[in-house]
Amino acid sequence: MTLTRRRIKAASFTHSAAYLCLLVAWAVPGAASAEMVFGWAHGLGWFVMCALAVVGLRKRLIDLRLAVAIAVLGAVGPFLGTAEFVRQDRALARVRPVL
């Protein structure tokens, strides 16, 4: 399977969803097993996102700002990488409107 910007973006959104589930499980009393599952998903997901960010950067699929948002800031808040994808897509849409 070939790595594309779209696949990195999908992985970023998936990682953000796992993190959101982790936050909900943390807030709900008695959800320790769900908290553990989503904690592992977030931790392992972050390692995967770091690798995808490095490969995506080297292949010029993403820029340095997005790679930093994914890899560095994504450890504590994966929403930042996802938000950066949305911001960049909107900026590109203003420059190149879809017909």
N, C-alpha and C positions, 0 to 999 in steps of 0.2 A: 504494500500500500504506500502510495506516494504522499509525502508530507506537503500540505498546502496551508495557506493562511486560514482558510475556512475550517480546516481540521484543528488547527491550533486554537482558533476562536471557540469551536465547539468544546474542546477539552477545557478551556478556561471557564466557560459557562457551566460545564459539568462540575468542575472543581468548586466553583462558587456555590452551586446547589448543595454539594456535600458539606461545605462549610456552614451554610445556612441551616442544614439539618443538624449539624453538630451544635450550633448555638441554641436551637430549639430544644434538643435533647438535654443540653446542659441546664437549661432553664426549667425543665419539667422535672419535678421531684419523682424519684423512682425509675428514671429512664437511664440507669447506669449502663446497661448493656448496649442500648442504642448510642449512648454517648461514646462508648468504647469503639463501636463499629465505625461511626462517622469520624471519630478522632483519628483512627487508623486511615480511613479514606482520605481525610484532609492531609495527614502527614505524608502518606505515600503519593497522593495526588500532587503535593507540592514538589516532591522529587521529580515526578514525571513532568510537571510544568516547567521546572528548571531546565531539564534536558531538552524539552521542546523549544523553550525560549532560546537556548544556545544554538541548537540546530537551525531553528527558524531565522535567527539573526545571521548565522553564517551563510545560509542560502538566500538571504535578503528577502525573506518572506515577511519579516517584521522589522521595525526599526529599533534602535537602541532604547528609546524612551519606553516603548511597549515591552521590550525584553526586561528592562529594569522593573517596570510595573508588575510583570508576571512573576519574575524570579525573586527579586529582593523584597518588594512590598507584599507579594503574594503569600509570604510566610505567615503574616499576621492578619492579612485582609485580602483574600483572593478577589473580592469585589473590585479592588482597584485595577487589576489587570483586565477584568471584564469591562469595567467602565471605560478604560482606555481604548479597548476595541470599539466600543460604541462611539466614543468621541471621535476617533480616527475615521470610522465609517461615515459618520455624519459630515465630517470635514471633506472627505473625498466626494460625497454625494453633492455637496455645494459646488465643488470644482467641476465634477463630471456628472451632470444630471443624467439619470436613467431615462431613456426614451421609450 
